[in-house]
C-alpha cells in the first residue's frame, strides 16, 4: 500500500526481539489507528538512528540510556518508554542498576509499567518521578487474556497437527550460552559500565555460575525426557540471544528431541501438553494462558532465581519430580491444589496490571492522548535505509569493529577472542529480528479486527526489510 498523504500524530515503536514484541505492537498500532494516530514499527536501530525526520512520540523498550533519549529529543520527539524486561528480574538493585538510567527517565513524558512491584522498585531508587509512572500493563499480555488469545488458535492447531503431542522446553541461557560466546554478556556489561565495581563483578560471576549449573542440568535432563515420553516430541525453544547449535548438539541421538525456533512463542505454548522452563518469562505466559507449566529447579538460589515465573509454575527439584509433574500434565490427571492456585493468582496480580478490565493498549493510548504531539505528513525520505546516521560508538558499529579486531587477533595468533569471527552481527540480528513479512502484518491486523470487532480501514506501508507503517486508511 502507499505511504499516507495526510498528517497524523505518529507513534514510533522500536523492536529488539521480534518474536517477543511484534504481535503486541501490531495490536497497539491497531488501537492507535482507532484513535486516529499512525504508527511506525521497526527494528530499533532504524528508529533510533535512521528516521530522524519523523517526530511524534517514541515508546522506547527500556529506560537505560540517557544519550538515546537526548537523540530522540533532538529529533523533536516526545519520549515515553516501557521496559520489555521490567517484569522478570532477580532483585531491585540489579534491575535499577542495569535497566534504568536516572538521566534518561527524568527526561521522559511517561513510563508505562508492568505492575505495582516494578513501580515500587523504581520509586525506591529514584525520587520525584511518580507523576510520570503509569500502571498500564504491557500489550504483550493483552494477547494472553481470554478474548484475545484466540488470535493464536489457528497456529496452535497447526503446530499440534504438524508435531503431534509435544512437550515444550523454553530456555533463557544467554548469559552462559550466548550467540557470540560464553563471555560475551559479561564483556558487554563491563563495557557499558553496568558492572564496574568488585562487588558487582562478584555478583555477576556468581549469577553466571548459577546459570551455568542450571544450563548443564537442562542439557542432562533431555535424555530422561526422551526416554520417559517416547510418544511425545520434546521441542527445545531457546532464547533468540542463545547459540542454537548448543541445543542441536544436545538433541543429537535422541530420536524425539529437536530444537525449533520458529515464529511467535505463544502458539507453541498453547499447543504444548506441558511447558518446562527455569526463571523464564514463558513461565508467566504459560500460566496466564492456562497451560501446564513446570519450573525445573535442580539448583536453587534465592539471590539469582527469578521469582515471578517460578512462583507461577509447579516446581520440580529433581528429574524424578519433573517427570512426575510432566506426566500428570500431559495426562491432565494432576489434582488441582486450590490453595496453591490462589497463591499464584495473588502473585500475578501484584506484578501484572491489566489482567482484567481495560486492555493495556487502551490504557497506554489514554495517556498518549494527553501529550502535545504535532501531526506530520511523511515522505519516502523520512525512512533512511542505511546506517550512515549511526554514531561510531553505537552498539552495532562497535560490535562490528570488535569482530574485525578479533579476526585480526586470530590471524596473528591471539586466541583470546571471546567469540568466533565468523559469527557476524547481521546473522545475529536476523536471529533476533527476521525480515518483516508485509503479508503477515496485514493478516495479523485482519485477524485482530475479526476477533475484537474493533477498528477498520487500516493502511499498511512496507518501508523496508525492517520497517512497517500502519495508519488510518485513506481510501
matplotlib code that plots the C-alpha trace (Angstrom):
import matplotlib.pyplot as plt

x = [0.0, 1.0, 2.6, -0.1, -0.5, -2.4, -0.8, -1.1, 0.3, 2.9, 3.9, 7.3, 7.8, 11.3, 11.7, 14.6, 13.3, 10.7, 9.0, 8.6, 7.4, 5.9, 2.4, 1.8, 3.0, 0.7, -2.1, -1.1, -0.9, -4.4, -5.7, -3.8, -5.3, -8.7, -7.7, -6.6, -2.8, -0.3, 2.4, 5.8, 7.2, 10.8, 14.0, 15.3, 18.3, 16.1, 14.0, 17.0, 19.3, 17.7, 14.3, 15.4, 12.9, 10.0, 8.8, 5.8, 6.3, 8.6, 7.9, 11.4, 11.9, 13.7, 14.9, 18.7, 20.3, 20.3, 22.1, 19.5, 16.8, 18.7, 18.9, 15.1, 14.6, 16.9, 14.6, 11.7, 10.1, 8.2, 9.8, 8.0, 9.0, 8.1, 10.7, 10.3, 12.3, 10.8, 8.7, 11.3, 14.4, 16.2, 16.3, 15.5, 19.2, 20.4, 17.3, 17.7, 21.5, 21.2, 17.9, 17.4, 19.4, 18.2, 19.1, 17.1, 13.9, 13.8, 13.6, 10.6, 7.0, 5.5, 6.7, 4.3, 4.8, 4.1, 2.7, 2.9, 6.1, 8.1, 6.7, 7.7, 11.3, 11.7, 10.4, 12.5, 15.6, 14.6, 12.7, 10.3, 9.2, 6.0, 3.9, 5.3, 4.8, 1.6, 0.3, -0.9, 0.4, 2.0, 0.2, 2.1, 0.0, -3.3, -2.8, -2.8, -6.2, -9.4, -10.9, -7.6, -5.7, -8.0, -5.7, -3.2, -5.6, -5.2, -1.4, -1.5, -3.8, -1.4, 1.5, -0.3, -1.3, 2.3, 4.2, 1.6, 1.8, 4.8, 6.4, 7.9, 11.3, 11.9, 15.4, 16.9, 20.6, 22.0, 24.4, 26.2, 25.2, 25.3, 25.4, 28.7, 30.2, 30.1, 31.9, 30.0, 27.4, 30.0, 32.1, 29.1, 28.1, 31.7, 32.0, 28.6, 29.6, 26.8, 29.4, 32.2, 32.9, 34.4, 31.1, 29.2, 31.7, 31.4, 27.6, 27.8, 30.3, 28.0, 25.0, 26.7, 28.0, 24.4, 23.1, 25.8, 24.7, 21.1, 22.1, 24.0, 21.1, 18.8, 21.1, 21.3, 17.5, 16.9, 17.7, 15.4, 12.5, 13.2, 13.1, 10.1, 7.9, 8.6, 5.2, 5.8, 8.2, 10.4, 10.8, 13.6, 12.9, 15.9, 16.0, 16.9, 20.2, 21.4, 23.7, 21.2, 24.0, 24.4, 20.9, 21.1, 24.2, 22.4, 19.5, 21.6, 21.0, 17.6, 15.1, 12.2, 14.1, 14.6, 15.5, 13.0, 12.9, 10.1, 7.5, 5.8, 6.3, 2.6, 1.1, 3.9, 2.8, -0.9, -0.2, 2.1, 0.9, 3.4, 5.9, 9.2, 11.4, 13.6, 13.3, 11.8, 9.0, 7.4, 6.6, 4.4, 2.9, 2.1, 0.4, -1.7, -2.7, -3.9, -1.2, 0.5, 3.9, 6.8, 9.8, 12.7, 14.9, 17.6, 19.9, 18.2, 19.4, 17.3, 19.8, 19.8, 16.5, 13.7, 10.8, 7.7, 7.9, 9.0, 6.3, 3.6, 4.7, 4.7, 8.3, 10.5, 13.7, 15.0, 14.5, 12.1, 9.8, 10.0, 9.0, 6.1, 4.8, 5.1, 3.3, 0.4, 0.3, 0.4, -2.3, -4.3, -4.6, -2.9, -5.0, -5.8, -4.3, -6.8, -4.6, -1.6, -3.6, -4.9, -1.3, -0.3, -3.2, -2.1, 1.4, 0.2, -2.0, 0.9, 3.3, 1.0, -1.6, -4.4, -5.1, -8.7, -10.6, -9.4, -6.6, -3.1, -3.1, -6.1, -4.6, -1.4, -3.3, -5.3, -2.0, -0.6, -3.7, -2.7, 0.6, 1.0, 2.2, 2.3, 0.8, 3.1, 3.0, 5.6, 7.5, 9.9, 12.9, 11.7, 12.9, 16.7, 17.7, 21.4, 23.4, 25.0, 23.4, 24.6, 27.4, 30.7, 30.3, 26.9, 26.4, 26.1, 29.2, 31.1, 30.4, 31.4, 34.6, 35.2, 34.7, 37.2, 39.7, 39.1, 39.7, 43.0, 43.9, 43.1, 45.3, 48.3, 47.8, 45.9, 43.5, 41.7, 38.9, 35.6, 33.6, 34.4, 34.9, 32.6, 29.7, 28.7, 26.3, 23.9, 23.3, 22.7, 20.4, 18.3, 18.2, 16.5, 14.8, 13.8, 12.8, 9.3, 6.6, 4.2, 1.6, 1.8, 1.4, -1.7, -3.1, -2.4, -4.3, -7.2, -7.3, -7.3, -10.1, -12.2, -11.7, -12.3, -14.8, -12.7, -11.1, -11.3, -9.8, -6.2, -3.5, -0.1, 3.0, 6.1, 9.0, 11.8, 13.0, 12.9, 10.1, 6.4, 4.0, 0.4, -2.1, -5.8, -6.7, -7.4, -9.5]
y = [0.0, 3.6, 6.0, 8.1, 11.6, 13.1, 14.4, 12.2, 12.1, 9.3, 6.7, 5.1, 1.6, 0.1, -3.6, -5.6, -9.2, -9.7, -12.9, -11.4, -8.0, -7.7, -9.0, -6.9, -3.8, -4.5, -4.8, -1.4, 0.1, -1.1, 0.6, 3.8, 3.8, 3.7, 7.0, 8.5, 8.0, 6.5, 4.0, 3.1, -0.3, -1.0, -2.7, -0.5, 0.9, 2.4, 4.4, 5.4, 6.5, 6.4, 8.0, 11.4, 13.3, 11.7, 13.4, 12.2, 10.1, 7.2, 4.4, 3.0, -0.6, 0.4, 3.4, 2.6, 5.2, 9.0, 9.7, 7.8, 9.9, 13.1, 11.9, 11.4, 14.8, 16.3, 14.8, 16.7, 13.7, 13.2, 10.3, 7.6, 4.0, 0.7, -1.9, -5.2, -6.9, -5.0, -7.9, -10.5, -9.7, -11.2, -8.1, -4.4, -3.2, -5.2, -4.2, -0.4, -0.6, -2.5, -1.2, 2.4, 5.5, 8.3, 10.9, 9.1, 8.5, 12.1, 13.4, 11.2, 12.2, 8.8, 5.4, 2.5, -0.1, -3.8, -3.6, -2.4, -4.2, -2.6, 0.8, 0.3, -0.7, 2.3, 4.9, 3.4, 4.1, 7.4, 10.0, 12.6, 10.8, 9.3, 11.6, 10.0, 6.4, 4.8, 1.3, 0.2, -3.4, -4.4, -5.1, -8.4, -9.7, -8.4, -11.2, -13.8, -12.9, -14.6, -12.6, -12.1, -15.3, -16.8, -14.9, -17.7, -20.6, -21.4, -21.5, -23.6, -26.1, -26.3, -26.9, -29.8, -31.2, -31.0, -32.2, -34.3, -34.5, -32.4, -31.1, -27.6, -26.8, -23.0, -21.8, -18.5, -19.0, -16.1, -15.3, -18.6, -19.8, -16.6, -16.5, -14.6, -16.9, -17.6, -14.5, -12.0, -10.9, -10.1, -8.2, -6.0, -5.3, -4.2, -2.0, -0.4, 0.5, -1.7, -3.8, -1.6, -2.5, -5.5, -6.2, -6.0, -8.3, -10.9, -10.8, -11.3, -14.1, -15.8, -15.3, -16.9, -19.8, -20.5, -20.1, -22.5, -25.2, -24.8, -24.8, -28.1, -29.6, -28.8, -30.5, -33.5, -33.8, -34.2, -38.0, -38.6, -36.7, -38.5, -41.9, -41.3, -39.7, -41.7, -40.9, -37.2, -34.9, -32.9, -29.4, -27.1, -23.4, -21.3, -17.6, -15.7, -14.5, -18.1, -20.3, -22.6, -25.1, -26.0, -27.3, -29.0, -30.9, -31.7, -33.3, -35.5, -39.2, -38.5, -39.5, -37.5, -34.4, -31.4, -27.7, -25.4, -21.7, -20.5, -17.8, -16.4, -18.5, -18.1, -20.7, -23.1, -22.8, -23.2, -26.4, -28.0, -30.7, -29.3, -26.4, -26.6, -23.6, -22.0, -18.3, -17.5, -15.1, -18.0, -19.5, -16.4, -16.5, -20.2, -19.7, -16.8, -19.0, -21.7, -24.2, -26.8, -25.3, -26.6, -24.8, -27.2, -26.1, -28.7, -25.9, -23.1, -19.6, -17.0, -14.5, -15.4, -17.2, -15.2, -15.2, -14.5, -17.2, -19.8, -18.9, -19.1, -22.7, -26.1, -26.6, -29.7, -30.0, -33.2, -35.2, -37.7, -35.0, -33.3, -36.5, -37.0, -33.4, -33.5, -36.9, -35.6, -32.5, -34.5, -36.8, -33.9, -36.0, -34.0, -32.9, -29.2, -27.6, -24.7, -23.2, -23.0, -21.7, -18.8, -18.0, -17.9, -15.5, -13.1, -13.1, -12.4, -9.5, -8.0, -8.0, -7.6, -4.8, -5.2, -8.9, -7.8, -4.6, -2.2, -3.6, -2.4, -1.0, 1.2, 2.4, 3.4, 5.2, 7.1, 8.5, 9.3, 11.3, 13.7, 14.6, 17.6, 15.9, 17.7, 15.9, 15.3, 14.1, 11.5, 11.1, 8.4, 10.5, 10.0, 6.5, 6.1, 2.5, 2.9, 3.0, 6.4, 8.1, 5.5, 7.1, 5.2, 4.5, 2.9, -0.8, -2.1, -0.4, -1.2, -4.9, -4.8, -3.1, -5.7, -8.5, -7.1, -6.7, -10.3, -11.5, -9.6, -11.1, -14.6, -14.1, -13.0, -15.9, -14.3, -16.9, -14.6, -13.6, -14.1, -15.5, -16.8, -14.1, -16.0, -15.2, -11.8, -9.1, -9.4, -13.1, -12.4, -9.5, -11.8, -14.4, -11.8, -9.8, -11.7, -9.7, -8.2, -10.1, -7.5, -10.1, -11.4, -7.9, -7.4, -10.8, -10.2, -6.9, -8.6, -11.4, -8.9, -7.0, -10.1, -11.2, -7.8, -6.2, -3.0, -0.7, -0.9, 0.7, 0.3, 1.1, -0.6, 0.7, -1.6, 0.8, -1.8, -5.2, -3.8, -1.2, -1.0, 2.0, 1.4, 4.3, 5.1, 4.1, 7.0, 5.0]
z = [0.0, -0.5, 2.0, 3.7, 2.4, 5.3, 8.5, 11.6, 15.0, 14.9, 17.5, 16.9, 18.3, 18.2, 18.4, 19.8, 19.8, 17.0, 18.2, 21.7, 20.7, 17.1, 17.6, 20.7, 18.9, 15.9, 18.4, 20.0, 16.5, 15.7, 18.9, 17.9, 14.5, 16.2, 17.8, 14.5, 15.0, 12.7, 14.0, 12.7, 13.9, 13.1, 14.2, 17.0, 15.1, 12.4, 14.8, 16.9, 14.0, 10.6, 11.0, 12.3, 10.1, 11.9, 15.1, 17.1, 20.3, 20.7, 23.1, 23.9, 25.0, 28.2, 30.3, 30.3, 28.0, 28.5, 25.3, 23.4, 25.0, 24.0, 20.4, 20.3, 21.8, 19.2, 16.5, 18.1, 19.7, 22.9, 24.7, 26.6, 27.5, 28.9, 29.8, 27.9, 30.6, 33.5, 34.8, 35.4, 37.4, 40.4, 42.7, 42.6, 43.0, 40.0, 38.0, 38.6, 38.0, 34.7, 33.3, 34.5, 33.8, 36.0, 33.5, 30.9, 32.9, 34.2, 30.6, 29.7, 29.5, 30.5, 31.6, 31.3, 34.0, 34.2, 37.7, 41.2, 42.1, 39.3, 40.3, 43.9, 43.0, 40.7, 43.2, 45.9, 43.8, 42.1, 43.9, 42.5, 39.3, 40.5, 38.2, 35.0, 36.1, 35.0, 35.9, 32.5, 32.0, 28.7, 25.4, 25.2, 28.0, 26.5, 23.9, 26.7, 28.1, 27.2, 24.3, 22.5, 22.9, 20.3, 17.9, 18.2, 18.0, 14.2, 14.5, 17.7, 16.0, 13.0, 15.3, 17.1, 13.7, 12.4, 15.5, 17.3, 21.1, 22.3, 25.4, 25.1, 26.8, 26.9, 27.7, 28.6, 29.0, 27.1, 29.9, 29.5, 26.0, 24.0, 20.2, 20.5, 23.1, 26.8, 28.0, 25.8, 28.3, 31.0, 28.4, 27.4, 31.0, 31.7, 28.6, 29.3, 32.9, 34.4, 36.1, 37.3, 41.0, 42.6, 44.3, 41.0, 39.3, 42.1, 41.8, 38.0, 38.4, 41.0, 38.7, 35.7, 37.8, 38.9, 35.4, 34.1, 36.6, 35.6, 31.9, 32.3, 34.2, 31.3, 28.9, 31.2, 31.6, 27.8, 27.7, 30.6, 29.0, 25.7, 27.4, 29.6, 26.9, 23.7, 22.4, 22.6, 20.7, 23.0, 21.4, 22.7, 22.0, 23.1, 23.7, 20.5, 22.0, 22.5, 20.5, 18.8, 17.8, 21.5, 21.6, 18.2, 19.6, 22.9, 20.9, 18.7, 19.3, 21.0, 18.3, 19.7, 20.8, 18.5, 18.6, 16.9, 16.9, 14.6, 15.0, 18.0, 21.2, 22.3, 19.9, 20.8, 24.5, 23.6, 21.7, 24.3, 26.7, 29.2, 29.3, 31.1, 32.0, 34.7, 35.5, 32.1, 31.1, 29.2, 32.7, 33.3, 29.8, 30.1, 33.5, 32.1, 29.1, 31.5, 30.3, 32.5, 33.3, 35.4, 36.6, 36.7, 39.6, 40.3, 41.5, 43.5, 44.6, 46.4, 45.0, 41.4, 40.6, 39.0, 41.5, 39.4, 36.6, 39.1, 41.6, 38.9, 38.0, 39.6, 40.8, 40.3, 42.3, 40.6, 37.5, 39.1, 40.3, 36.9, 35.1, 37.5, 37.1, 33.3, 33.2, 35.2, 33.0, 29.8, 31.1, 32.5, 35.7, 38.3, 41.3, 41.5, 44.5, 45.0, 47.8, 45.5, 42.6, 44.8, 45.9, 42.2, 41.4, 44.2, 42.8, 39.3, 40.5, 42.4, 39.5, 36.5, 35.8, 33.2, 33.8, 33.5, 32.8, 30.1, 27.8, 28.5, 24.9, 25.7, 29.0, 27.1, 24.4, 27.1, 28.4, 25.0, 24.1, 26.9, 25.2, 22.9, 19.7, 16.3, 13.3, 10.4, 6.8, 5.8, 2.6, 1.4, 2.5, 6.1, 6.0, 5.6, 4.8, 5.5, 8.7, 7.9, 10.9, 13.4, 15.5, 15.7, 19.4, 19.0, 19.8, 16.2, 14.8, 18.0, 17.7, 14.0, 15.0, 17.7, 15.2, 12.9, 15.7, 16.7, 13.2, 13.2, 16.5, 15.3, 12.2, 14.4, 16.8, 19.6, 21.0, 23.4, 21.1, 23.0, 20.1, 16.6, 14.0, 11.5, 13.8, 12.4, 13.6, 10.6, 11.2, 14.9, 14.1, 11.8, 14.5, 16.8, 14.1, 10.9, 7.8, 8.1, 6.3, 4.9, 4.3, 7.9, 9.3, 7.2, 8.1, 11.8, 11.7, 9.9, 12.5, 15.4, 13.8, 13.4, 17.0, 18.6, 16.2, 16.6, 14.2, 10.4, 7.3, 8.4, 5.9, 5.9, 4.1, 4.0, 4.0, 4.0, 5.4, 9.0, 9.0, 8.5, 8.8, 10.0, 9.7, 9.2, 5.7, 3.3, 0.8]

ax = plt.figure().add_subplot(projection="3d")
ax.plot(x, y, z, "-o")
ax.set_aspect("equal")
plt.show()
